[in-house]
Amino acid sequence: MPVESPEGKPVPCTRVKGRVMVMSSVERPLQEVVFLTVAEVAAVMRVSKMTVYRLVHSGELPAIRVGRSFRVPQQAVHEYLKESYVRLESA
């Protein structure tokens, strides 16, 4: 089933492990995409490498497989962190 925008137009998307991942409307040329290793993502997010692997395997963080390792687009890490940002209200 194709994904449609509120205006009824088709939206580019892909399926990852049964989840629909909507692609950004501002796709960058592949040669401009910066890929990070799992260790680099873990350092940026200040989590363990295992946490990054869990996010990749669950489909929450998109990644590509290069041989036996994963590479994560830098922009995907920044978008994940922006979406996960929690705003606390002062008492």
N, C-alpha and C positions, 0 to 999 in steps of 0.2 A: 504494500500500500504506500503510495508516494506521500511525502510530507508537503503540506501546502502552507503558504503564508496567510495572514489574516485577509489579504486581498484575493486569495484563491490561486495565487501563482505557485508553481512548483519550486521547492527549495532544495538546493543540492545537499545531499546527506549521504551517509554511509552507515552500514550496520556493523556494530562491533559487539560480538558475543551476545546477540539478541537485543542490544540496545541501539537506538537510533542516535547517531552523532551528527548534528547539523553542522555543516561546514560554514565557516565564516564567509560573509558576503564579500569580504575584501581579501581574497586569496592572494598570497604572495607567490611570485615565481619560485620554483623549487630551488634554484641556485641561491636565493636570498634567505632561505630558511636556515636557522641556526639550530643544530641538534646538540643535545646534552646527553652525557652518559648517565646511568643510574646513580653513580657516585656523585656526579656534579649536581643532579637534581636533589639528592639527599642533602648536600651541603647548602644549596640555596634555600631549601625548605626547613633545614635544621631538624631532619628526621633521620631514621636509619634507612639503609638501603633496602631492607626487608619491607619497610612501609611503602617505599616507592614501588617495589615489585608488586605488592598487594594492590596498589592503586592502578597499576598497569594491567594486571591480570583481571581485575574487576571491571575494567573498561572506564573507570573514572578519569584516568589520565591516558590520553592517546599516545601511542608509541609505535615505532616500526622496528622490525627485527632485522638485525644485521648479523648474519652468521648465528652465533649462539647468544649474542647480547642484544640489548634494546637501546634505542636512541629515542629521546623524547624531544619534540619541538620546544624550543625555549618559550615561544609565545603561548603554548599550551600550559606550561608551568605557571606563567604569569596570570593567565585566564583562570586557572584552577584556584590560585591563591586569592584572586579578586572575588571569585564566586564564594569562596569559603570564609571570607572576612566576616567577623562577627562584631557587631556594634553593640557595646554595652551602654545601658542607660545609667546615669548617675542617680543615686538614691536621694 
